[in-house]
Amino acid sequence: MEGLISLSESILCKKEILGQVKDTTIAGVDVKIHFPQLPVFDEGDPQIGINNPLLPPEIATTWKRGNEALFWGSPQNYPSGNSFVDLLAISVACKIDKRTEIARALYEGIKTWVKSFADYLQLSSKQNTDRDKNIENESRGWLEILGLECIPGLVAEHVFVTVPNTNSFVSEAQVDEALQFAASGKELHLEYQMLLSSYRARKECQNRQAIIDACSAVELCLDAYLINNLQKLDLTPSEYDNKSLGTKFDLVKSIDKSFPKEDQQALIVKPRNDVAHNREVNPSDRTTDALISCVERCLQHFFNGYY
């Protein structure tokens, strides 16, 4: 059984991932993900290749939507071969009498799988986290199972996915990690879910919300660490309650000498307090970006991964 995953936002991939076939699991179903291939570049005139779309994966060379060729994506530059990928092909080895059952499982699981895949790529590559492209397109990504008659009562789940779209191209290793995470069924650490919310607020130029979300992420992280170390701090839980964010940073630094040597009071605490206590404050892009970067480093100090 074969099918397509359409992405509402392009994935920016390094050349090394193009043409690859990757194993993953969607809703318990073993699936192969087929990436499109680069067109042939003419060294005498590289623009010939740049101006041509990506070629379909080997399993999809004859696929069309009606009479129209499928658009798999496009090269971004030469000679790197880095490209925008818009479509992924999937293939599943299954018996004919299991096709409907497996298709139903894929339709039901695709929304969660694609969101997990996209979220992980966004965190690991920082693609699509800046303000340089506002998302106004309300199109949706979806899964299509090819050659399968309509299943009564089954509608393909339409998926809104914020997939990376900046100049930070994902590597094969990052794609492998994202596929592993999406197949695991696990959730991101809550702190990183909050950081993703901060990225999305920043992308929509909502700096106040971006700061609030990023600070919520780091404060949750500090709380978890400090509550486990109250004895070292000679504090009772009631004495720790209602400590300010600034005090929490000071407490962490008093017992964790490897904590990032930065002025978190200036980079995080002051902007957060300005936003929290004054509705009229509109933080600058520079202040917001510096705060989010500092929060990222704090989270990286406490976590070895995103989940």
N, C-alpha and C positions, 0 to 999 in steps of 0.2 A: 504494500500500500504506500502511496506517495502523496505528498501534499506541499503546500506553501505556507510560510509564515510571512505575512506582510507587516512591515514596520512603519508606523506613522512618522517616525523621525529616523533619519539615516544613522547607521553605526559607522563611525570613521575607523577603518581597519588598516593596519599595516599590510604591506604586500605579502608578508609571510603567511597570513591566514587565508588569503584568497586561493580558491581551488581545493581547500582542505575539506575533509570529511571527519566530523567529530561525533563521538558517542555521548548520549545523554539519556535522561529519563524524564518523561512528562507524564505525570499522574500514574506512575508505576509502569508505564509502557516504555520499553527500550526503543530508542529512536536514534537515527543517524541524521545529523544536521549537515547539509551540503552548502558550502559557501560558493558564490559565483567566482568566475575567473577573469583575469585581466585580458583585455583585447591585445592584439599584437601591435607593438609600437614600431613605427618606422623611424629608424635612427636618423634618417635624412630629414624627416619632418615629424618630430614627436607629437605635434598637435593632431596628427591623424589619429593617433591612439587616444590622446586626451579627449578628443571630441567624440569618440565612439563610446557607447555604453559598455558596461561589463558584460562578459559572456556568461551564459547560463552554466550551472554545474553540469557535469557529464551526464547525469541521469535526466537532465531537463532540457536537452538541446532542441527537442521538438515541441516543447510546451508552449501553448498560447492561451490567451484569454479571449475566446471567440476567435476572430480573425487577426487579433492584434498580438504582436510580440510582447513578451513580458519585459518590464524594465527592472533589471536586477541592481542597478546602481551605476556609478560612473567613476572613472579615475580622477584623482584630485591633482596629481602632479607627475612629472617625468623628471628623472628616471626612477624616483623612489617607488612608484607604483602604489603609493597609499591611495585609498579609495573610499568613496561613500557607498555603503551597502544598504539596499532598500528591501531586498527579498532574500529569504533563506528557503531552500528546499529541504523537505524531510522525507525519510523513507523508513518504513517499518516492515519487518519480516513477520508475516502472520498468515494463518490459514484462512481460506476464503470464508469459512463459516464463522470466523471470529472478527471479520472486518467491521461489522456494524457495532459490535461491543467495544472494540478498540477505538473506533472513530468517536464513539460517544464519550469514552474516557478522555480522549485527547481534547475534544471540544470543551469538556467540563474543566479540564486542568490547565488549558492554555493561558488563561488570564493570569493565574498565579505564577505560572512558569515564566512567562515573558516579563512580568513585572519584576520578579526576582533577578532574572538575567540582566535586565536593563539597570536596575538599582545597583547591582554589584559593579557593573561596568562604570557607572557614574561615579561611584565612590573610589574605585581603583584608578581611574584615568582622569577624573575631574572634568570630563567632557560635559558640555551642556550645563555648566554651573555658573557661567558668567552672564552678563547683561547684553552681550553682543547680538543676541537673537531672541526676541520675544516670541513665545509660542502663541500664535493666534489661530493656527490651523486646527480645526476640530475634527479632522479625519481620524480614523481609527485603524489600528492594525488588526488583523484577523487571521484565522486558520482556515485553509480550504483543503478538504480531502478530495483528491482527484479521482474521477471515475467511479464515485460512489453515489448511488441513487439517494434521493432525499430521504432522510429518516423522519418519520412522522413525529411531530412534536419537538423536534430538535432544531434549534437555531444556533448558528455559529456565534460564539461569544465575541463581541466586539471589544477590543482592548485599547484603552488610551495609555500609551507608553511614552514617557519622557526619555528618549534614548539620546545619548551624547551627540553633540554636534558642534565641536570646536576643532582647533588644530592639534589636539592631543590624541593621536591615533592609538587605538588599542592594539596590544601585541598578542601573539598567539598564546602566551602564558596567561595573560589577563582574560582572554576568551575562555581558556580551559578552566580557570578558577571560577568564572561566572557560570559556566555550564555545570560545574560540580556543585556550586551553591544552589542553583536553580533546581537541580535534580534532587538535592538533599531534603527539600521540604522544610528546612529550618528557616527561622526568622533572623533578620539582622539584629544585633544588639540594639536596644531601645535608643541608646545614645546616638547611634548612627542613623536610625530612622529619623530622629530629630534633626540631625545634621543635614540629611537629605531635604527635609522641610525647609531648613534654612537656605540651602542652595536654591530651591525652587522659588522661595520668596525673593531672594536676591535677583534671580533671573528676571522676575517680573517687576524689578526696581522697587520692591517693598522693603527698604532697608531696615525700617523699624522692626518689622516682623522677622526679618532675617536675623537680626541681633537677638531678639527674644528667643527664637528657636535654638540658635547656636548656644546661647547662655544656659538655656534649660538643659541642653545636652551635657555641657561640661559640669554644671552643678550636680546633676544626677550622678555623674561619674565621681566627682569629689565626695559626695555624700556616701556612696557605697564604700569608697576607700577609707574614709575617716571613721565611719561607724564600726568598721572592722578593726580599727586601731585606737579606740577610745581609751583603752588601758594605757597605751604608750603616751597618750596625751594627758593622762590623769584627769579625764573628764567622765562624768556620768551622762547617760542619754539625755536626761532632763537639762543638764548644763549645756549640752551640745545643741539642743533645740533652739531654733531662731538665730543661730549664728549667721552673719551676713556672708555674702559671696566672697567679699574681700578677706574676711577673717578665715574662711575655709581655705583659701589659697595660702594664707600665712601658716595655717596649721599643717597643711600638707608639706610645705617647704621645711617646716621645723623637724619633720621625721623622715622625709624622703629626700635625701641629698642629691639624688639623680634626677629630680624633677626639672623640667626645662628651665634654664636660667634666663628667664624673660621677665619683663615688667608686666605681669598679668593685671596688676591694678590699673595701669594706664591703658593697656590694650583691650582689656575685657571689662573690668569692673566699672570704670568710669563711664564708658559708652552705654553699658547696660543700665546703670543708674540714671543717666541722663534721659534715656528712653522711658524707663519705668516711672520716673517722677515728673515728667514734663511732656504732655501730649503734643506740644508745639515743636519739639525737637525733631529735626529731620537729618539724621546722620549722613555724612558724606559717603560717597562710594569708597573712598580711600579708607576711612575709619571702619566701615563695614567689612571691607576685604581684609584689613589687618586683623580685626577681631576674629573673623571666621578662620583665618590661617592659624592664629594662635590657638583657637579651640581645637583645630585639627591636630596640632602637635600635642596638645594635652591628652586627647583621646588616644593617639598613637602610643603615648607613654604607658597608658594603662592596659591597652588591648593589643594582643598579638595578631588579631584579625578582625573582620567585620561581623562575625557571627560565632 
